[in-house]
Amino acid sequence: MPKARWYIAGSCVVALAAAGVTAAAVSGSGSSSRTRALTSDEANRLAITRFRNYEAGGRAVTITVPGTAGDLVLTGSIDYRAKLGYGVVHGTGRDTSSDGLIEWTATSVLVDPMPSTPAAAPATPPTTGWFSRPLQQTGSSLDSALAITLNLGSDRPDNAQLLPQNGAMWVGHDQVAGRQTDIMTGPAARGTAETTGTAATTAGTVRYWIGADGTMYRVQAALASESQPAVIDFDTQKYSAVPPTPAAAQG
């Protein structure tokens, strides 16, 4: 059955905390001689970076998910107010059995496997061909990356004072698509089960590439049992409004 490959992306088992996702600190690119404590300005930018995504309403993203069989690359958009993602998945260095359209929420994933997958997700999704399943909180590197990406938006800023107290650090400078950014370690992006508390709970588990105004341009998070991190790049193409979940999708 074509949908079977979508249940586990790669053979790894992702280590998850009660939050649903745990990401280990990973080495980032960019120039840095050593890590140091955040300045007040850097802490403030880190504190508002997830709020910036919510404030924008939505962001265009490219998510690269590593796997032993090859990477999965998802190109699409996230509506951070509706908590809804939509895009197209292509395998890189692997067969095309996982290629197709995908739409997800904090609890469910809809997939439409396609033998000839378009380069970009259509503005109006097909009304047939969809399969529905729960978003897995263990055992799927794809689902972990989906949960991380969806939770990179928040309807309020984090506590800038708590971030340094919980170990957030400045790592270095880097350019992302021509934009100058600071790389900072910070709170783990929440998974689907974590709904309480602030984001300043597990600093150092994710790296954020943040612009001068607090805009998030890249996030890198390691998944347990994978040698390469998942990478979420923002503004890789023009943002398109995320369509509602296809009414014809069947479980």
C-alpha positions in Angstrom: 0.0 0.0 0.0 1.6 3.3 -1.0 0.9 5.1 2.2 3.0 2.7 4.3 6.3 4.5 3.7 4.9 7.7 5.3 4.5 6.1 8.7 8.2 6.1 9.5 10.7 8.3 7.6 13.9 6.4 7.9 14.7 3.5 10.3 15.7 5.6 13.4 13.8 5.8 16.6 13.6 9.5 17.6 14.2 10.1 21.3 11.3 12.1 22.6 10.7 13.7 26.0 7.2 14.3 27.5 7.1 17.3 25.1 7.0 14.8 22.2 10.4 16.0 20.8 13.9 16.2 22.2 16.6 17.6 20.1 20.3 17.4 20.9 22.7 20.3 20.5 24.4 20.2 17.2 27.4 22.0 15.6 26.3 24.9 13.5 27.9 26.7 10.6 29.1 30.3 10.7 32.0 32.0 12.3 32.6 31.5 16.0 35.7 31.2 18.1 33.7 30.2 21.3 30.3 30.3 22.8 29.4 33.1 25.3 26.6 34.3 27.3 23.8 36.2 25.5 23.8 40.0 25.6 20.5 41.6 26.7 19.7 42.4 23.0 20.4 38.8 21.9 18.2 37.4 24.7 15.4 39.8 23.7 15.6 38.7 20.1 15.7 35.0 21.0 12.7 35.6 23.3 10.6 37.1 20.5 11.7 34.9 17.6 8.8 32.4 17.8 6.3 35.3 18.4 7.6 36.9 15.2 6.4 33.8 13.3 3.0 34.0 14.9 2.9 37.7 14.3 3.7 37.2 10.6 0.8 34.8 10.3 2.7 32.3 8.2 6.1 31.5 6.7 7.4 29.7 3.7 9.7 26.8 4.7 11.9 24.1 3.4 12.4 21.2 5.9 15.2 18.7 5.3 14.8 15.5 7.3 17.7 13.1 7.4 17.4 9.4 7.0 19.5 6.3 6.4 17.7 5.7 3.1 18.3 9.4 2.0 16.8 12.7 2.9 13.2 13.9 2.7 12.8 17.5 1.6 9.5 19.2 2.3 8.8 22.5 0.6 5.7 24.4 1.7 4.1 26.9 4.1 3.1 27.0 7.8 0.1 28.9 9.1 1.3 29.7 12.7 -2.0 31.0 13.8 -4.1 28.0 12.6 -1.3 25.6 13.5 -1.4 24.0 10.0 1.3 23.0 7.6 1.0 22.1 3.9 3.6 21.2 1.3 5.2 18.7 -1.1 7.7 16.1 -0.1 10.5 14.8 -2.4 13.1 12.2 -1.6 16.8 13.1 -2.2 19.2 10.2 -2.7 16.4 7.7 -2.3 13.4 6.3 -4.3 10.2 8.2 -4.9 8.0 6.0 -2.7 7.6 8.8 -0.1 7.0 11.6 -2.6 3.7 13.4 -2.5 1.6 16.1 -0.9 1.4 16.5 2.9 -0.7 18.5 5.3 -0.5 18.3 9.0 -1.7 19.6 12.4 -0.4 19.1 15.9 -2.2 15.8 16.0 -2.7 14.4 12.5 -1.0 14.0 9.2 -2.6 13.8 5.8 -0.6 12.4 2.9 -1.3 12.1 -0.8 1.3 9.8 -2.4 1.9 10.8 -6.0 4.0 9.0 -8.7 4.6 12.3 -10.4 5.0 14.8 -7.6 4.9 18.5 -8.6 7.8 20.8 -7.6 5.4 22.9 -5.5 2.2 22.0 -3.7 -0.9 23.2 -5.6 -2.8 26.1 -4.1 -6.0 24.0 -4.2 -5.2 20.5 -2.9 -6.7 17.4 -4.7 -10.0 16.3 -3.3 -9.1 12.6 -3.6 -6.2 10.3 -2.9 -5.5 11.4 0.7 -4.8 9.1 3.6 -5.1 10.3 7.2 -3.1 9.1 10.3 -2.1 10.4 13.7 1.1 12.4 14.0 3.5 10.0 15.6 5.2 11.1 18.8 7.8 8.3 18.6 9.5 6.4 15.9 9.4 8.9 13.0 12.0 11.4 12.1 9.6 13.0 9.6 6.9 13.5 12.2 9.3 14.9 14.7 10.5 17.5 12.2 6.8 18.3 11.4 6.1 18.8 15.1 9.2 20.9 15.6 8.4 23.2 12.7 4.8 23.7 13.7 5.8 24.7 17.2 8.2 27.4 16.1 5.4 29.9 16.5 3.9 31.2 19.7 1.2 33.8 20.5 3.4 35.5 23.1 7.1 36.2 23.5 9.2 34.0 25.8 10.8 35.3 29.0 14.0 37.0 28.0 15.4 36.8 31.6 14.8 33.1 31.9 16.6 32.2 28.7 20.1 33.0 29.9 19.3 31.4 33.3 18.4 28.2 31.5 21.7 28.1 29.5 20.9 29.8 26.2 24.2 30.9 24.6 25.5 32.9 21.6 27.3 30.6 19.1 28.4 32.7 16.2 27.5 34.8 13.2 26.3 33.4 9.8 24.6 34.5 6.6 21.4 32.8 5.5 20.3 33.7 2.0 22.3 36.9 2.2 20.9 37.9 5.6 23.2 38.5 8.5 22.2 36.4 11.5 23.3 35.4 15.0 23.3 31.8 15.9 22.0 31.1 19.4 21.3 27.9 21.3 17.9 28.1 22.9 14.8 26.2 24.0 13.7 23.0 22.4 10.8 23.5 20.0 7.8 21.9 21.7 6.4 18.7 20.3 2.7 17.9 20.1 2.2 16.8 23.7 3.9 19.9 25.4 1.3 22.6 25.9 2.3 24.2 29.2 5.1 26.2 30.6 7.4 28.6 28.8 9.8 27.7 26.0 12.8 28.5 28.3 12.9 25.0 29.7 15.6 23.2 27.8 18.1 25.7 26.4 20.9 24.4 24.3 18.9 21.7 22.5 18.2 23.7 19.3 20.1 26.3 17.3 18.4 29.3 15.9 19.6 31.6 13.2 18.1 35.0 14.1 18.1 38.4 12.3 18.6 41.8 13.8 14.8 42.2 14.4 14.3 38.8 15.9 13.1 37.1 12.7 13.9 33.4 12.5 15.7 32.3 9.4 16.9 28.8 10.2 16.5 26.2 12.9 18.7 23.2 13.3 17.8 20.3 15.6 19.4 16.9 15.9 17.2 13.8 16.0 18.4 10.9 18.1 20.0 8.0 16.1 20.6 10.3 13.1 24.0 11.5 12.2 22.7 14.7 10.6 20.3 17.2 12.0 16.9 18.2 10.7 17.1 21.7 9.2 14.2 24.1 8.8 14.9 27.1 6.5 12.5 30.0 6.3 11.5 32.2 3.3 13.0 29.8 0.8 10.1 30.7 -1.6 7.1 32.9 -1.6 4.6 32.2 1.2 1.3 30.8 0.0 -1.8 30.7 2.2 -2.2 27.2 3.7 -5.5 25.7 2.4 -7.9 23.9 4.8 -7.6 20.2 5.4 -9.1 18.4 2.3 -12.7 17.5 3.1 -12.4 14.3 1.1 -9.5 12.9 3.1 -10.3 9.5 4.6 -8.7 7.7 7.5 
